[in-house]
Amino acid sequence: MAGRGDPAYLFNPLLPMPAAEPIIRFEGIEKRYLLGNEVAVRALRGVDLAVHPGEYLAIMGPSGSGKSTMLNLIGCLDRPTAGQYFLGGIDVSHMPDDELSEARGHQIGFIFQSYNLIAQLTVLENIQVPLIYQGKDIRAYQQHCEQLAALVGLGDRLHHRPNQLSGGQQQRVAIARSLVNDPLLMLADEPTGNLDSRTGQEVLDLIDDLNAHGKTIVLVTHDEKVAARAHRVIHMRDGVIEREAVNRSIPQRN
């Protein structure tokens, strides 16, 4: 049977959704942007989507398909123009900025293509950044942060700075940072885009392992080999979900 890294893996018709409350639920989500002369661009056109606890979802699509807009909405970095978005059962579609920021900080962990580490900070300090933003006493979380560094294989690099690390190591710091608040959901935006194939494989293996231990993952990628690791893949085109399928070669976490 084809493995996760094989682009020739077979998708089968979508399985029935489990009964558990979705972590993500889009209902008729639309997103419009105003350009010059108030011309509206419809980035998303009435999208419905549900992502359940423990699921690993990949989002694919050509440039302009709406996949980045969808990721921004899922990550509470933007709001829909119309429709409702329920995160963990709570409607966050029209939350005030401070409440939306709090929901984002507590519920969502981000893994970016460019790592987004702070150059002046050490590995340990970068992992602690979300705690600082939330006004937490980082001393109380010292052991927790050290354990996360060890989890991603950087227990012996706590006091190194980003310029002393390889690209793969920097992405591992970003993954540890995304876990520091034990988020409900992890979002990965082209997490291997700046890595060579071997290092990218190691990072994807780590993401696979997090999902195997129960973390819900939503990943945006243009690479079919990366998407092949997910339970489910949705293909975006012109602001709608063109098609979606489940990879039955991977055990489903229901």
JOWOSUL-V297619 format. One record per backbone hydrogen bond with DSSP energy under -1.0 kcal/mol. NH is the residue of the N-H (numbers start at 1). CO is the residue of the C=O. E is the energy in kcal/mol with one decimal. If there is no record, write none. Layout:
NH_CO_E, NH_CO_E
//
This chain:
6_3_-1.4, 9_6_-1.6, 12_246_-2.2, 23_51_-2.3, 24_51_-2.0, 25_86_-1.7, 26_49_-3.1, 27_84_-2.4, 29_47_-2.6, 30_82_-2.5, 31_44_-1.7, 33_41_-2.4, 35_39_-2.6, 38_35_-1.4, 39_36_-1.1, 41_33_-3.3, 43_31_-2.1, 43_41_-1.1, 44_31_-1.5, 45_239_-2.9, 47_29_-2.7, 49_26_-1.5, 51_24_-2.3, 55_52_-2.1, 57_217_-2.9, 58_232_-2.7, 59_219_-3.0, 60_234_-2.7, 65_62_-1.9, 70_66_-2.4, 71_67_-2.1, 72_68_-2.4, 73_69_-2.1, 74_70_-2.8, 75_71_-2.4, 76_73_-1.6, 77_72_-2.7, 81_30_-2.5, 82_30_-1.5, 84_27_-1.9, 86_25_-2.6, 87_90_-2.9, 88_23_-3.1, 90_87_-1.5, 92_85_-2.6, 100_96_-2.7, 101_97_-2.6, 102_98_-1.8, 103_99_-2.5, 104_100_-2.5, 105_101_-2.4, 106_102_-2.0, 107_103_-2.5, 108_104_-1.6, 109_185_-2.6, 111_187_-2.6, 115_112_-1.3, 116_114_-2.5, 121_118_-1.7, 123_160_-1.9, 124_158_-2.4, 126_122_-2.6, 127_123_-2.0, 128_124_-1.4, 132_128_-1.7, 133_129_-2.3, 134_130_-1.2, 135_132_-1.8, 136_131_-2.6, 140_137_-1.3, 145_141_-2.6, 146_142_-2.1, 147_143_-2.4, 148_144_-1.9, 149_145_-2.1, 150_146_-2.1, 151_147_-2.3, 152_148_-1.6, 153_150_-1.6, 154_149_-3.4, 157_154_-1.9, 160_157_-1.9, 164_161_-2.7, 165_162_-1.9, 170_166_-2.4, 171_167_-2.2, 172_168_-1.7, 173_169_-2.0, 174_170_-2.1, 175_171_-2.0, 176_172_-2.5, 177_173_-2.8, 178_174_-2.0, 180_177_-1.0, 182_179_-2.4, 185_107_-2.0, 186_216_-2.4, 187_109_-3.2, 188_218_-2.7, 189_111_-2.8, 190_220_-2.4, 193_190_-1.9, 195_192_-1.8, 200_196_-3.0, 201_197_-2.1, 202_198_-1.7, 203_199_-2.2, 204_200_-2.6, 205_201_-2.4, 206_202_-1.8, 207_203_-2.1, 208_204_-2.8, 209_205_-2.2, 210_206_-2.1, 211_207_-2.2, 212_208_-2.5, 213_209_-1.3, 214_211_-2.1, 215_210_-2.3, 217_55_-2.4, 218_186_-2.6, 219_57_-2.9, 220_188_-2.7, 221_59_-2.2, 227_223_-2.4, 228_224_-1.8, 229_226_-1.7, 230_227_-1.8, 231_56_-1.6, 232_56_-1.9, 233_245_-2.4, 234_58_-2.6, 235_243_-3.0, 236_60_-3.2, 237_240_-2.3, 239_65_-2.2, 240_237_-1.5, 242_235_-2.5, 243_235_-1.2, 245_233_-2.0, 246_12_-1.5, 247_231_-3.1, 250_247_-1.4
//
